[in-house]
Amino acid sequence: MNGEIAVVGIGADGWDGLPEGSRRVLRAAEVLIGAPRQLDLLPAGDCPGTRVTWPSPLRPAVPGLIAAHEGRAIAVLASGDPSFHGIGRTLAETLGADRLRVHPHPSSVSYACARLGWPLEGTDTVSLVARPLAALGAVLHPGRRLLVLGEGPETPARVAALLRETGWGGTRVRVLEQLGGPRERLLDATAADWPHERTDALHVLALDCVRDPGTLRLGTVPGLPDEAYEHDGQLTKRYVRAATLAALAPAPGELLWDVGGGSGSIGIEWMRAHRDCRAIAVEKSPERAARITRNADALGVPALRVVTAPAPAGLAGLDTPDAIFIGGGLTAPGLLDACWDALPEGGRLVANTVTLESEALLAARHRRHGGELVRLAVAAAVPVGGFTGWRQAMPVTQWSVTKEEA
């Protein structure tokens, strides 16, 4: 039977900052696994176990490394709280949570909130470890406080540059280094005036978000301003987009296929609904596919996957979706059938069109599968001479349906 593995959190204060329970585990360990920095914090006289550093890449090496020391008392070192953006998750996913006995230490975020006087439960945290810097853009809102976990000594300078370039230069940036240790230090400036090219690698960034004058305001709900997108006219407009996302009903962890991606607005706002939402945009035009990627980066969801291929051929081999949006190409042979067949029981499909030919297809599907068939009409007030009148946009026919058990 596989033995228990101790996972021990340790801070910048090292051995002196560990509770006696954690020290006892480390003293008894026959094998100590961790990063060189973590292992160096343990006094050799108190912790005589064999020291093993993690290879790179780490995740695929975990099962083999643990198996090589099976039958011995193993302790894995982690920075701070192992279960908070740490090695604890990787070990649980690769070895099984039932094999672990976790001994947490205060996380860097707990230390940062204590130093700043911020409430931990009301402070958002973003990790940029092995994640694109552009992901920060989705959580920037005026007056919001954010903690950012950096990946290395250049992260604060890169974050400050991103803030300047995207209209958040007035944001106060504080870097808290070596939290809890004897070399703890605070750096403080605005993003516009950030002077440090490098900082200590062990740090947390604290951002007090300030939007610069003239920067477009982006809310948290679907229906971002059309000006937020780079497009060539192939864009689901703001009010129709909001109604479409409401029909798609994104939930954490779900996957959307955005078929006929255009400018990517539906997939992007699906992913902005929650950090765990995923989306794949399928777009046949290479130019538009590149535009989708740029829009996704600019709006803070760089993990949006773009497949450059026509549908339905481009759908083959994709992960099973929880929802599908069809924004173009409804008359392509086999597209509706391919999308319907790909949906699991309980999956949702929403299709929009402005043409009579595609509307007839949706009406026929509505008769066959049920759901809702609605027409969305939006009019905007425009000058008419010295007065004001309504200008009607092309009405959009929308079919939305949940696939029930056959």
C-alpha positions in Angstrom: 0.0 0.0 0.0 1.3 3.5 -0.9 2.5 5.4 2.1 1.5 8.9 3.3 3.4 11.9 2.1 3.9 14.9 4.3 3.6 18.3 2.6 5.1 21.0 4.8 4.7 24.7 4.1 7.6 27.0 5.0 8.0 30.7 4.8 10.9 33.2 4.3 11.5 33.0 8.1 12.6 29.4 7.5 13.1 26.9 10.3 12.5 29.6 13.1 9.0 30.3 11.7 7.8 26.6 11.7 5.5 25.3 14.4 6.8 22.3 16.3 4.4 19.9 14.5 6.0 20.8 11.1 9.5 20.6 12.6 8.8 17.1 14.0 7.7 15.9 10.6 10.8 17.3 8.9 13.1 15.8 11.5 11.6 12.4 11.0 11.6 12.5 7.2 14.0 10.1 5.4 13.6 12.0 2.1 13.2 15.8 1.8 12.0 17.0 -1.6 11.8 20.6 -2.6 13.3 23.5 -4.5 16.9 24.4 -3.6 15.8 27.6 -1.9 13.4 25.7 0.3 15.8 22.9 1.2 18.5 25.5 2.1 16.2 26.8 4.8 16.4 23.6 6.8 19.4 23.1 9.2 21.3 20.0 8.3 21.7 19.0 12.0 18.0 19.0 12.6 16.9 17.5 9.3 19.3 14.7 8.3 17.1 13.2 5.6 18.3 12.8 2.0 17.7 16.0 0.1 16.2 15.8 -3.4 15.4 18.8 -5.7 12.6 18.8 -8.1 13.5 18.2 -11.8 12.0 20.3 -14.6 9.4 20.0 -15.9 8.0 19.2 -12.4 4.5 17.7 -13.0 5.4 14.7 -15.2 8.3 13.8 -12.9 6.2 13.6 -9.7 4.9 9.9 -9.9 8.4 8.5 -10.8 10.2 10.6 -8.2 7.8 9.5 -5.4 7.9 5.9 -6.6 11.7 5.9 -6.4 11.5 6.6 -2.7 8.5 4.4 -1.9 8.6 2.8 1.6 10.6 5.7 3.1 9.2 8.7 5.1 8.8 11.4 2.5 8.3 15.1 3.2 7.7 17.7 0.4 8.5 21.3 1.1 6.2 24.1 -0.2 6.2 27.9 -0.1 3.7 29.1 2.4 0.3 27.3 2.2 0.9 24.3 -0.1 -2.8 24.3 -1.2 -2.8 27.9 -2.3 -1.3 28.1 -5.8 1.3 25.6 -4.6 2.6 22.1 -4.9 -0.3 20.7 -2.9 -2.6 20.9 -5.9 -0.1 19.2 -8.2 0.5 16.4 -5.7 -3.2 15.9 -5.1 -3.9 15.6 -8.8 -1.1 13.3 -9.6 -0.9 11.1 -6.5 -4.4 11.5 -5.0 -5.4 13.7 -2.1 -5.8 10.7 0.2 -2.0 10.2 0.2 -1.2 13.6 1.5 -1.0 15.1 5.0 -0.6 18.8 4.6 1.0 21.1 7.2 0.2 24.6 6.0 2.1 27.8 6.8 0.6 31.3 6.4 0.5 32.1 2.7 2.2 35.1 1.1 -1.3 36.6 0.5 -2.1 36.3 4.3 1.1 38.1 5.1 0.5 40.8 2.4 -3.0 41.5 3.7 -1.7 41.7 7.3 1.0 44.2 6.2 -1.4 46.3 4.1 -4.4 46.2 6.4 -6.6 44.7 3.7 -9.3 42.2 4.4 -8.3 38.8 3.1 -11.8 37.8 2.1 -12.4 41.0 0.1 -9.1 40.9 -1.8 -8.8 39.3 -5.2 -5.7 37.3 -6.0 -4.2 36.7 -9.5 -1.4 34.3 -10.1 0.9 35.1 -13.0 3.0 32.0 -12.4 3.1 30.1 -15.7 0.3 32.3 -16.9 0.2 35.1 -19.6 0.6 38.6 -18.3 -2.4 39.6 -20.3 -4.7 37.7 -17.9 -4.4 40.6 -15.5 -6.5 42.8 -17.8 -9.8 40.9 -17.0 -9.7 42.0 -13.3 -8.7 45.6 -13.5 -11.5 47.8 -12.2 -11.4 51.4 -10.7 -10.9 51.3 -7.0 -10.3 47.6 -6.9 -7.5 46.1 -4.7 -5.6 43.2 -6.2 -2.8 41.0 -5.1 -0.6 39.5 -7.8 1.7 36.5 -7.4 4.7 37.1 -9.5 6.8 34.6 -11.4 10.2 36.2 -11.1 12.2 39.3 -10.4 11.0 41.0 -13.6 7.3 40.6 -13.0 6.7 43.9 -11.2 8.3 45.9 -14.1 6.3 43.9 -16.6 3.1 44.5 -14.7 3.8 48.2 -14.5 4.4 48.4 -18.2 1.2 46.6 -19.0 -0.7 49.0 -16.7 0.8 52.0 -18.4 0.1 50.6 -21.9 -3.6 49.8 -21.2 -4.6 53.0 -19.4 -4.0 52.1 -15.8 -0.8 54.1 -15.2 -2.2 55.9 -12.1 -2.4 52.5 -10.3 -0.4 52.4 -7.1 2.0 49.4 -7.2 3.6 48.0 -4.0 6.0 45.1 -4.0 6.3 43.2 -0.8 9.4 41.1 -0.8 10.5 38.2 1.5 7.3 38.5 3.5 7.8 37.2 7.1 11.5 36.9 6.8 14.4 39.0 8.1 14.9 40.6 4.6 11.3 41.8 4.2 11.1 45.0 2.2 8.4 47.2 0.6 8.7 49.0 -2.8 6.1 51.7 -3.6 5.4 53.8 -6.7 2.7 54.2 -9.4 2.8 52.2 -12.5 3.5 55.3 -14.5 6.6 56.0 -12.5 7.8 52.5 -11.6 11.6 52.7 -11.3 12.6 49.1 -10.6 13.6 46.8 -13.4 14.1 43.8 -11.1 13.0 43.0 -7.5 13.5 40.0 -5.2 12.1 36.9 -6.8 10.1 36.1 -3.7 7.4 38.8 -3.7 3.8 39.7 -3.9 2.4 42.8 -5.8 -0.4 44.9 -4.4 -2.3 47.0 -6.8 -4.7 49.9 -6.0 -6.3 50.2 -9.4 -6.8 53.6 -10.9 -8.2 54.0 -14.5 -6.5 56.8 -16.4 -8.8 59.6 -17.9 -10.1 58.5 -21.3 -9.6 54.8 -20.8 -12.6 52.8 -21.8 -14.6 51.5 -18.8 -15.3 47.7 -19.0 -17.8 46.2 -16.6 -18.1 42.7 -15.3 -21.3 41.6 -17.1 -21.7 40.7 -20.8 -22.3 43.5 -23.2 -19.0 45.3 -23.3 -18.9 48.5 -25.5 -18.4 47.7 -29.2 -15.4 50.0 -29.1 -13.7 47.5 -26.9 -13.2 45.2 -29.9 -11.1 45.4 -33.0 -13.3 44.3 -35.8 -14.2 44.5 -39.5 -17.9 44.7 -39.0 -18.2 41.0 -38.1 -19.2 41.7 -34.5 -22.2 40.6 -32.4 -23.3 44.0 -31.3 -23.5 45.0 -27.7 -27.1 44.5 -26.8 -27.6 41.4 -28.9 -24.3 40.1 -27.3 -25.7 40.6 -23.8 -28.9 38.7 -24.7 -26.9 35.9 -26.3 -24.6 35.4 -23.3 -27.7 35.3 -21.1 -29.1 32.5 -23.2 -25.8 30.6 -23.2 -25.7 30.9 -19.4 -21.9 30.4 -18.7 -21.0 28.7 -15.4 -17.5 28.1 -13.9 -15.5 25.4 -15.6 -17.7 25.1 -18.7 -16.5 25.0 -22.3 -18.0 27.0 -25.1 -17.6 26.5 -28.8 -17.9 29.9 -30.6 -18.5 28.8 -34.2 -17.9 31.4 -36.8 -15.9 33.5 -34.3 -15.8 36.8 -36.2 -14.2 39.1 -33.7 -14.4 36.6 -30.8 -16.7 38.7 -28.7 -19.0 35.8 -27.5 -16.1 33.6 -26.5 -14.3 36.4 -24.9 -17.2 37.5 -22.7 -18.0 33.9 -21.9 -14.5 33.6 -20.5 -14.7 36.9 -18.7 -17.8 35.6 -16.8 -15.6 33.5 -14.6 -11.9 32.7 -14.5 -12.6 29.0 -14.9 -14.7 29.4 -18.1 -13.1 28.1 -21.2 -13.8 28.8 -24.9 -12.7 27.7 -28.4 -13.4 30.0 -31.3 -13.6 28.4 -34.7 -13.0 30.8 -37.5 -12.1 30.0 -41.2 -10.5 33.4 -42.0 -6.8 33.6 -40.9 -7.1 37.4 -40.7 -10.1 37.2 -38.4 -8.6 34.4 -36.3 -5.6 36.6 -35.6 -7.9 39.5 -34.7 -9.7 37.2 -32.2 -6.4 36.5 -30.5 -5.6 40.2 -30.3 -9.0 40.9 -28.8 -8.7 38.1 -26.3 -5.3 39.4 -25.1 -6.5 43.0 -24.9 -9.6 42.0 -22.8 -7.8 39.7 -20.4 -8.6 36.2 -21.6 -5.4 35.1 -23.5 -6.3 31.4 -22.8 -9.1 31.6 -25.5 -8.2 28.9 -28.0 -8.6 29.8 -31.7 -9.0 27.1 -34.4 -8.4 28.5 -37.9 -10.6 26.3 -40.0 -14.0 26.2 -41.6 -16.9 24.6 -39.7 -18.0 21.8 -39.5 -14.6 20.4 -40.4 -12.8 22.5 -37.8 -15.0 21.0 -35.0 -13.5 17.5 -35.3 -11.5 16.4 -32.4 -12.4 19.3 -30.1 -13.2 18.7 -26.4 -16.9 18.1 -25.7 -18.6 21.5 -25.2 -21.1 22.5 -22.5 -22.5 25.1 -24.9 -22.3 26.1 -28.5 -22.8 29.5 -30.1 -23.2 29.7 -33.9 -22.8 33.2 -35.1 -22.2 32.6 -38.8 -22.2 29.9 -41.5 -25.6 28.4 -40.6 -26.2 27.4 -44.2 -22.9 25.4 -44.4 -23.8 21.8 -45.2 -23.9 19.7 -42.0 -23.0 22.5 -39.6 -26.2 22.4 -37.5 -26.1 18.6 -37.4 -22.5 18.5 -36.3 -23.1 21.0 -33.5 -26.2 19.2 -32.3 -24.5 15.8 -32.3 -21.5 17.2 -30.4 -23.7 18.5 -27.5 -24.1 16.2 -24.5 -27.3 15.8 -22.7 -28.0 19.1 -20.9 -25.8 21.1 -23.3 -27.0 24.4 -24.7 -27.0 25.7 -28.2 -27.7 29.3 -29.3 -27.7 30.4 -32.9 -28.2 33.9 -34.3 -28.9 35.0 -37.8 -30.1 38.0 -39.8 -30.9 36.3 -43.1 -34.2 34.7 -44.2 -32.5 31.6 -45.4 -30.8 30.9 -42.1 -34.0 31.9 -40.2 -35.9 29.2 -42.1 -33.3 26.6 -40.9 -33.7 27.8 -37.3 -37.5 27.6 -37.5 -37.3 24.0 -38.7 -34.9 23.1 -35.9 -37.2 24.8 -33.4 -40.1 22.6 -34.6 -38.0 19.5 -34.3 -36.2 20.1 -31.0 -38.1 22.9 -29.2 -36.4 25.6 -27.3 -37.0 29.3 -27.8 -37.2 31.2 -31.1 -37.1 34.9 -30.6 -36.4 38.1 -32.6 -34.2 40.7 -31.1 -34.7 44.2 -32.4 -32.6 47.2 -31.3 -33.1 50.8 -32.4 -30.8 53.8 -31.6 -31.7 57.4 -31.3 -30.1 59.5 -34.1 -30.3 63.1 -35.3 -33.1 63.7 -37.9 -32.6 67.3 -39.1 -33.0 69.4 -36.0 -34.9 66.6 -34.2 -34.2 63.0 -33.0 -35.6 59.8 -34.4 -35.0 56.0 -34.2 -32.7 54.1 -36.5 -33.5 50.4 -36.5 -30.7 47.9 -36.7 -31.2 44.6 -38.6 -33.3 42.3 -36.5 -31.6 39.2 -35.2 -33.4 35.9 -35.0 -32.2 33.7 -32.2 -32.8 30.1 -31.4 -31.8 28.8 -28.0 -32.3 25.2 -26.8 -31.1 22.7 -24.2 -30.5 19.2 -25.5 -32.7 16.8 -23.6 -32.3 13.1 -23.3 -33.4 11.3 -26.5 
